[in-house]
Every structure is written in structure tokens, then in C-alpha cells.
Amino acid sequence: MKAFKRELKFESYAKPVERDDLVEKNLDYYKPIFESFDKGGDKKVFNLHAMILAPYWYIYRKMVLQGASIIGLQVILAMVASVMRQPLWIGIYILSFGLYVRAGFYGVHDYYKHVNKLKKQGDEVAVKFRHKFMTDKSGVDGYIAGCWVGGTIFLYAVGIFL
């Protein structure tokens, strides 16, 4: 089966914003799940990638605020754990892992809410600027996710070796 690939050009995007155009990547995975959410289905859908790479998955899906907040909470929890140096620090690491588990089970629903919010915003944008909106907001952003991964590795390396 040939992989499903959409290459959209938004130079003249005059139609109303569609959710499928905002998702772009892995649409065949997300579309049935989003339709289930529309019908009032269970909000808990397990996504292994969202669980293993939680903050970076959010950033990759252009939800930078959520991804950065997970990284920030982990940094705060790691600092608290290093200051405490008591058996209680294990609980802090478990709490940190809980952030990843939550992203694994509810990350897709967060993405669903994000896409619906973008759809609403896109419908309010003037037609002559809609192509710019779609170019900026649709799809995924592997470059910024890669920068966040590289930056995080660099900061951890600085913290460990200095």
C-alpha cells in the first residue's frame, strides 16, 4: 500500500478551513479518532509516541506551549529532587513520569482541541490572509522539535559535566 502523502499548497487558500488540512501528517491515523471525539467518544486514546517523547511530540505537533511546560515542570521537579537528596526524590521522578503517561493517554485529545481551535481561528481570518494562516499553523514542525531536542540534550550535558 502506498503511503498517504499530502502536499498542500496554500498560495490561494480561499475555502473554509478544514480540519484535515490542518492535521496533514498522519491524517489516516487521526481522522477516525477525531470523528470518534466528535461523536462524544472516549477522550483517552493511547499514543506511544506521545508517551515516550511527550514534550517533543507536543512541539512537533505545533503545541509549543504544552511541550515547553512539560520540559519546565521536569526541570523544576529535577531541581527539587537534587536539593532533597532523600528517599522522597523517587516520588518526584515518578511524578515526572506521570507527565509522560498523561501525554500518552490524553495527548491526542489535546491535539484534537488544538486543531479545532485553529479551525475556528482560521475561519475568522480574512480570505486574503488565509493562505498565510494555513502555512503557519497547519501540519507539523520537525525543525523546531529537533532544535528543542538538541537544546535539551545540550542543557543536560552542561548540567552533568559542569
GROMACS elastic network, one bead per residue, 0.5 to 0.9 nm:
[ bonds ]
;  ai    aj funct       b0    kb
    1     4     6  0.88117   500
    2     5     6  0.88328   500
    4    25     6  0.89175   500
    4    26     6  0.80245   500
    4    27     6  0.84084   500
    4    28     6  0.77346   500
    5    24     6  0.82766   500
    5    25     6  0.76303   500
    5    26     6  0.84613   500
    6    21     6  0.89714   500
    6    24     6  0.65537   500
    6    25     6  0.76725   500
    7    24     6  0.82714   500
    8    21     6  0.78919   500
    8    24     6  0.84006   500
    9    12     6  0.78312   500
    9    13     6  0.80435   500
    9   131     6  0.84863   500
    9   135     6  0.83221   500
   10    13     6  0.50954   500
   10    14     6  0.88936   500
   10   130     6  0.81416   500
   10   132     6  0.73951   500
   10   133     6  0.89565   500
   10   134     6  0.65823   500
   10   135     6  0.64053   500
   11   130     6  0.89372   500
   11   131     6  0.55170   500
   11   132     6  0.79140   500
   11   135     6  0.87582   500
   12    15     6  0.89162   500
   12   127     6  0.88392   500
   12   128     6  0.80109   500
   12   130     6  0.80888   500
   12   131     6  0.59845   500
   13    16     6  0.83013   500
   13    17     6  0.84441   500
   13   127     6  0.74714   500
   13   128     6  0.81914   500
   13   129     6  0.86294   500
   13   130     6  0.60643   500
   13   132     6  0.87682   500
   13   134     6  0.79059   500
   14    17     6  0.85008   500
   14   127     6  0.55689   500
   14   128     6  0.74671   500
   14   130     6  0.68963   500
   14   131     6  0.76461   500
   15    18     6  0.84100   500
   15   127     6  0.79936   500
   15   130     6  0.88292   500
   16   119     6  0.87663   500
   16   122     6  0.77776   500
   16   123     6  0.59783   500
   16   127     6  0.86232   500
   16   130     6  0.89294   500
   17    20     6  0.87430   500
   17    21     6  0.72947   500
   17    22     6  0.78549   500
   17   118     6  0.87767   500
   17   119     6  0.58445   500
   17   120     6  0.81430   500
   17   121     6  0.89369   500
   17   122     6  0.58071   500
   17   123     6  0.58526   500
   17   130     6  0.82832   500
   17   134     6  0.81328   500
   18    21     6  0.54422   500
   18    22     6  0.66957   500
   18   119     6  0.65969   500
   18   122     6  0.88496   500
   18   123     6  0.89990   500
   19    22     6  0.51330   500
   19    23     6  0.64053   500
   19    24     6  0.88132   500
   19    31     6  0.88978   500
   19   115     6  0.66422   500
   19   116     6  0.70544   500
   19   118     6  0.84907   500
   19   119     6  0.62514   500
   20    23     6  0.53126   500
   20    24     6  0.62199   500
   20    27     6  0.67598   500
   20    31     6  0.74425   500
   21    24     6  0.54402   500
   21    27     6  0.88487   500
   21   134     6  0.80869   500
   21   138     6  0.67665   500
   21   139     6  0.77143   500
   22    25     6  0.88521   500
   22   115     6  0.67138   500
   22   118     6  0.78488   500
   22   119     6  0.75926   500
   22   134     6  0.71612   500
   22   137     6  0.70570   500
   22   139     6  0.57196   500
   23    26     6  0.74732   500
   23    27     6  0.60783   500
   23    30     6  0.79217   500
   23    31     6  0.87068   500
   23    61     6  0.86329   500
   23   115     6  0.72620   500
   23   138     6  0.62072   500
   23   139     6  0.51866   500
   23   140     6  0.78092   500
   24    27     6  0.56230   500
   24   138     6  0.69989   500
   24   140     6  0.77911   500
   25    28     6  0.84355   500
   25    29     6  0.89934   500
   25    30     6  0.89928   500
   25   139     6  0.59478   500
   25   140     6  0.68443   500
   26    29     6  0.53892   500
   26    30     6  0.65067   500
   26    31     6  0.86128   500
   27    30     6  0.51411   500
   27    31     6  0.56247   500
   27    32     6  0.88373   500
   28    31     6  0.56981   500
   28    32     6  0.73935   500
   29    32     6  0.67513   500
   29    33     6  0.72359   500
   30    33     6  0.52166   500
   30    34     6  0.59880   500
   30    35     6  0.85654   500
   30   108     6  0.81554   500
   30   112     6  0.86419   500
   31    34     6  0.51838   500
   31    35     6  0.61921   500
   31    36     6  0.86552   500
   32    35     6  0.50244   500
   32    36     6  0.61937   500
   32    37     6  0.86951   500
   33    36     6  0.50138   500
   33    37     6  0.63161   500
   33    38     6  0.86798   500
   33    41     6  0.86523   500
   33    45     6  0.81097   500
   33   108     6  0.84189   500
   33   109     6  0.89183   500
   33   112     6  0.88538   500
   34    38     6  0.61658   500
   34    39     6  0.87212   500
   34   108     6  0.87261   500
   34   109     6  0.82065   500
   34   112     6  0.64324   500
   35    39     6  0.64099   500
   35    40     6  0.88313   500
   35    41     6  0.85021   500
   36    39     6  0.51802   500
   36    40     6  0.65070   500
   36    41     6  0.50056   500
   36    42     6  0.76782   500
   36    43     6  0.89326   500
   37    40     6  0.50577   500
   37    42     6  0.68222   500
   37    43     6  0.67190   500
   37   109     6  0.79182   500
   37   112     6  0.80765   500
   38    41     6  0.71497   500
   40    43     6  0.82037   500
   41    44     6  0.88065   500
   42    45     6  0.73959   500
   43   105     6  0.83413   500
   43   106     6  0.67642   500
   43   108     6  0.82922   500
   43   109     6  0.59122   500
   44   104     6  0.88726   500
   44   105     6  0.52488   500
   44   106     6  0.54299   500
   44   107     6  0.85545   500
   44   108     6  0.80288   500
   44   109     6  0.72167   500
   45   104     6  0.77877   500
   45   105     6  0.52705   500
   45   106     6  0.64364   500
   45   107     6  0.80517   500
   45   108     6  0.65990   500
   45   109     6  0.75402   500
   46    50     6  0.83446   500
   46    51     6  0.82132   500
   46   103     6  0.87441   500
   46   104     6  0.54749   500
   46   106     6  0.73638   500
   46   107     6  0.82478   500
   46   108     6  0.78767   500
   47    50     6  0.53773   500
   47    51     6  0.64079   500
   47    52     6  0.89018   500
   47   103     6  0.81545   500
   47   104     6  0.50573   500
   47   105     6  0.64172   500
   47   106     6  0.84163   500
   47   107     6  0.74726   500
   47   108     6  0.71420   500
   48    51     6  0.50749   500
   48    52     6  0.61552   500
   48    53     6  0.84420   500
   48   104     6  0.59977   500
   48   105     6  0.86102   500
   49    52     6  0.52978   500
   49    53     6  0.58549   500
   49    54     6  0.73608   500
   49    57     6  0.69977   500
   49   104     6  0.73300   500
   50    53     6  0.54866   500
   50    55     6  0.79729   500
   50    56     6  0.81771   500
   50    57     6  0.54287   500
   50    58     6  0.74923   500
   50   100     6  0.75916   500
   50   101     6  0.86138   500
   50   103     6  0.57632   500
   50   105     6  0.81781   500
   50   106     6  0.89399   500
   50   107     6  0.63642   500
   50   108     6  0.80095   500
   51    54     6  0.51330   500
   51    55     6  0.89352   500
   51    57     6  0.84140   500
   51    99     6  0.85561   500
   51   101     6  0.55880   500
   51   102     6  0.74804   500
   51   103     6  0.54457   500
   51   105     6  0.75287   500
   51   107     6  0.81735   500
   52    57     6  0.86362   500
   52   100     6  0.67507   500
   52   101     6  0.83673   500
   52   103     6  0.88255   500
   52   104     6  0.75550   500
   53    56     6  0.54755   500
   53    57     6  0.56172   500
   53    58     6  0.85118   500
   53   100     6  0.76492   500
   53   103     6  0.89560   500
   53   104     6  0.89879   500
   54    57     6  0.51882   500
   54    58     6  0.63881   500
   54    59     6  0.87683   500
   54    67     6  0.71699   500
   54    70     6  0.77992   500
   54    99     6  0.78797   500
   54   100     6  0.54754   500
   54   101     6  0.84339   500
   54   102     6  0.88575   500
   54   103     6  0.58246   500
   54   104     6  0.72472   500
   54   107     6  0.82094   500
   55    58     6  0.52658   500
   55    59     6  0.63270   500
   55    60     6  0.86258   500
   55    64     6  0.83422   500
   55    66     6  0.72148   500
   55    68     6  0.65930   500
   55    69     6  0.79959   500
   55    70     6  0.57302   500
   55    71     6  0.63031   500
   55   100     6  0.81406   500
   55   103     6  0.83816   500
   56    60     6  0.58762   500
   56    61     6  0.84661   500
   56    64     6  0.85888   500
   56    67     6  0.61824   500
   56    68     6  0.85685   500
   56    71     6  0.89840   500
   56   145     6  0.57818   500
   56   146     6  0.82569   500
   56   148     6  0.72363   500
   56   149     6  0.70557   500
   57    61     6  0.61985   500
   57    62     6  0.87039   500
   57    63     6  0.85588   500
   57    67     6  0.74517   500
   57   107     6  0.87702   500
   57   145     6  0.78041   500
   58    61     6  0.51697   500
   58    62     6  0.64313   500
   58    63     6  0.50463   500
   58    64     6  0.62971   500
   58    65     6  0.83406   500
   58    66     6  0.64064   500
   58    68     6  0.85675   500
   58   103     6  0.86820   500
   58   107     6  0.77954   500
   58   111     6  0.81341   500
   58   145     6  0.86834   500
   59    63     6  0.50979   500
   59    65     6  0.78166   500
   59    66     6  0.76100   500
   59    67     6  0.53483   500
   59    68     6  0.76890   500
   59   140     6  0.85046   500
   59   141     6  0.75107   500
   59   142     6  0.84845   500
   59   144     6  0.73232   500
   59   145     6  0.55856   500
   59   148     6  0.81594   500
   60    63     6  0.73400   500
   60    64     6  0.78949   500
   60    67     6  0.88493   500
   60   140     6  0.55468   500
   60   141     6  0.50890   500
   60   142     6  0.56263   500
   60   143     6  0.82411   500
   60   144     6  0.71934   500
   60   145     6  0.51191   500
   60   146     6  0.84589   500
   61    64     6  0.79860   500
   61   111     6  0.76112   500
   61   138     6  0.89977   500
   61   139     6  0.71517   500
   61   141     6  0.65921   500
   61   142     6  0.85471   500
   61   145     6  0.87890   500
   62    65     6  0.86615   500
   62    67     6  0.89732   500
   62   137     6  0.74808   500
   62   138     6  0.83278   500
   62   139     6  0.78994   500
   62   140     6  0.60866   500
   62   141     6  0.63422   500
   62   144     6  0.88532   500
   62   145     6  0.87958   500
   63    66     6  0.57420   500
   63    67     6  0.64857   500
   63    68     6  0.87718   500
   63   111     6  0.78635   500
   63   114     6  0.76060   500
   64    67     6  0.50820   500
   64    68     6  0.58947   500
   64    69     6  0.83797   500
   64   145     6  0.89283   500
   65    68     6  0.51876   500
   65    69     6  0.60317   500
   65    70     6  0.86852   500
   66    69     6  0.51283   500
   66    70     6  0.63666   500
   66    71     6  0.88166   500
   67    70     6  0.52517   500
   67    71     6  0.64342   500
   67    72     6  0.86699   500
   68    71     6  0.50586   500
   68    72     6  0.60373   500
   68    73     6  0.85646   500
   68   148     6  0.89426   500
   69    73     6  0.60187   500
   69    74     6  0.84614   500
   70    73     6  0.51434   500
   70    74     6  0.61568   500
   70    75     6  0.86344   500
   70    96     6  0.88678   500
   70    99     6  0.70986   500
   70   100     6  0.85687   500
   71    74     6  0.51065   500
   71    75     6  0.62239   500
   71    76     6  0.87127   500
   71   152     6  0.86622   500
   72    75     6  0.51003   500
   72    76     6  0.62500   500
   72    77     6  0.86004   500
   73    76     6  0.50838   500
   73    77     6  0.60636   500
   73    78     6  0.84785   500
   73    96     6  0.78428   500
   73    99     6  0.88476   500
   74    77     6  0.50156   500
   74    78     6  0.59536   500
   74    79     6  0.84962   500
   74    93     6  0.87516   500
   74    96     6  0.59946   500
   74    99     6  0.85709   500
   75    78     6  0.50575   500
   75    79     6  0.61582   500
   75    80     6  0.86312   500
   76    79     6  0.51506   500
   76    80     6  0.62285   500
   76    81     6  0.85993   500
   77    80     6  0.50834   500
   77    81     6  0.60878   500
   77    82     6  0.86248   500
   77    89     6  0.89506   500
   77    92     6  0.62636   500
   77    93     6  0.74561   500
   77    95     6  0.83012   500
   77    96     6  0.69397   500
   78    81     6  0.50136   500
   78    82     6  0.61430   500
   78    83     6  0.86201   500
   78    89     6  0.86978   500
   78    92     6  0.77082   500
   78    93     6  0.75797   500
   78    96     6  0.84491   500
   79    82     6  0.51453   500
   79    83     6  0.61972   500
   79    84     6  0.86454   500
   80    83     6  0.51918   500
   80    84     6  0.61582   500
   80    85     6  0.88176   500
   80    89     6  0.78630   500
   80    92     6  0.79955   500
   81    84     6  0.52582   500
   81    85     6  0.63518   500
   81    86     6  0.81203   500
   81    88     6  0.78811   500
   81    90     6  0.79154   500
   81    91     6  0.89243   500
   81    92     6  0.63852   500
   81    93     6  0.77318   500
   82    85     6  0.56645   500
   82    86     6  0.89021   500
   82    89     6  0.76448   500
   83    86     6  0.87374   500
   84    87     6  0.84360   500
   84    88     6  0.75544   500
   84    89     6  0.66464   500
   85    88     6  0.78192   500
   85    89     6  0.65397   500
   86    89     6  0.59555   500
   86    90     6  0.84376   500
   87    90     6  0.60998   500
   87    91     6  0.80257   500
   88    91     6  0.55044   500
   88    92     6  0.69462   500
   89    93     6  0.64847   500
   89    94     6  0.87092   500
   90    93     6  0.51822   500
   90    94     6  0.62941   500
   90    95     6  0.86588   500
   91    95     6  0.61311   500
   91    96     6  0.85723   500
   92    96     6  0.62104   500
   92    97     6  0.86578   500
   93    97     6  0.62029   500
   93    98     6  0.85329   500
   94    98     6  0.61742   500
   94    99     6  0.89660   500
   95    99     6  0.68159   500
   96    99     6  0.54367   500
   96   100     6  0.72494   500
   97   100     6  0.52483   500
   97   101     6  0.64523   500
   97   102     6  0.87485   500
   98   102     6  0.60481   500
   98   103     6  0.85254   500
   99   102     6  0.51825   500
   99   103     6  0.63008   500
   99   104     6  0.87027   500
  100   103     6  0.50531   500
  100   104     6  0.61798   500
  100   105     6  0.88343   500
  101   105     6  0.64094   500
  101   106     6  0.85170   500
  102   105     6  0.53477   500
  102   106     6  0.57725   500
  102   107     6  0.72044   500
  103   106     6  0.52728   500
  103   108     6  0.79808   500
  103   110     6  0.85916   500
  104   107     6  0.57359   500
  104   108     6  0.78941   500
  105   108     6  0.73662   500
  105   109     6  0.83494   500
  106   109     6  0.52747   500
  106   110     6  0.62941   500
  106   111     6  0.87371   500
  107   111     6  0.61816   500
  107   112     6  0.85898   500
  108   112     6  0.61469   500
  108   113     6  0.87225   500
  109   113     6  0.62737   500
  109   114     6  0.85180   500
  110   113     6  0.51982   500
  110   114     6  0.61740   500
  110   115     6  0.86977   500
  111   115     6  0.60907   500
  111   116     6  0.85421   500
  112   115     6  0.52377   500
  112   116     6  0.62109   500
  112   117     6  0.86014   500
  113   116     6  0.51717   500
  113   117     6  0.61354   500
  113   118     6  0.86448   500
  114   117     6  0.51277   500
  114   118     6  0.62529   500
  114   119     6  0.86469   500
  115   118     6  0.50228   500
  115   119     6  0.61049   500
  115   120     6  0.86659   500
  115   138     6  0.87163   500
  116   120     6  0.62771   500
  116   121     6  0.86491   500
  117   120     6  0.51746   500
  117   121     6  0.62620   500
  117   122     6  0.85693   500
  118   122     6  0.58957   500
  118   123     6  0.85463   500
  118   137     6  0.74550   500
  118   138     6  0.86212   500
  119   122     6  0.50329   500
  119   123     6  0.62682   500
  119   124     6  0.88296   500
  120   123     6  0.53400   500
  120   124     6  0.66930   500
  121   124     6  0.52441   500
  121   125     6  0.65499   500
  122   125     6  0.51867   500
  122   126     6  0.84195   500
  122   130     6  0.68003   500
  122   133     6  0.68019   500
  122   134     6  0.76715   500
  123   126     6  0.79227   500
  123   127     6  0.85833   500
  123   130     6  0.83435   500
  124   127     6  0.87455   500
  125   128     6  0.83134   500
  125   129     6  0.65580   500
  125   130     6  0.59451   500
  125   133     6  0.77204   500
  126   129     6  0.54912   500
  126   130     6  0.61630   500
  127   130     6  0.50044   500
  127   131     6  0.77858   500
  128   131     6  0.71548   500
  128   132     6  0.85550   500
  129   132     6  0.54491   500
  129   133     6  0.64882   500
  129   134     6  0.88908   500
  130   134     6  0.61330   500
  130   135     6  0.85294   500
  131   134     6  0.51630   500
  131   135     6  0.61317   500
  131   136     6  0.86465   500
  132   135     6  0.50785   500
  132   136     6  0.61575   500
  132   137     6  0.85094   500
  133   136     6  0.52431   500
  133   137     6  0.59009   500
  133   138     6  0.79656   500
  134   137     6  0.52954   500
  134   138     6  0.53083   500
  134   139     6  0.87128   500
  135   138     6  0.60264   500
  135   139     6  0.83609   500
  136   139     6  0.86158   500
  137   140     6  0.84356   500
  141   144     6  0.58617   500
  141   145     6  0.64955   500
  141   146     6  0.87964   500
  142   145     6  0.50878   500
  142   146     6  0.60198   500
  142   147     6  0.86131   500
  143   146     6  0.50848   500
  143   147     6  0.62674   500
  143   148     6  0.87378   500
  144   148     6  0.62186   500
  144   149     6  0.86363   500
  145   148     6  0.50927   500
  145   149     6  0.62356   500
  145   150     6  0.86187   500
  146   149     6  0.50600   500
  146   150     6  0.60941   500
  146   151     6  0.84353   500
  147   150     6  0.50738   500
  147   151     6  0.59271   500
  147   152     6  0.84334   500
  148   151     6  0.50072   500
  148   152     6  0.59712   500
  148   153     6  0.85158   500
  149   152     6  0.51597   500
  149   153     6  0.61737   500
  149   154     6  0.85486   500
  150   153     6  0.51798   500
  150   154     6  0.61102   500
  150   155     6  0.86519   500
  151   154     6  0.50196   500
  151   155     6  0.61464   500
  151   156     6  0.86044   500
  152   155     6  0.51162   500
  152   156     6  0.61395   500
  152   157     6  0.84781   500
  153   156     6  0.51787   500
  153   157     6  0.60515   500
  153   158     6  0.85782   500
  154   157     6  0.50523   500
  154   158     6  0.61515   500
  154   159     6  0.85702   500
  155   158     6  0.50474   500
  155   159     6  0.60909   500
  155   160     6  0.85773   500
  156   160     6  0.60499   500
  156   161     6  0.85184   500
  157   160     6  0.51393   500
  157   161     6  0.59479   500
  157   162     6  0.81290   500
  158   161     6  0.54406   500
  158   162     6  0.56535   500
  159   162     6  0.57007   500
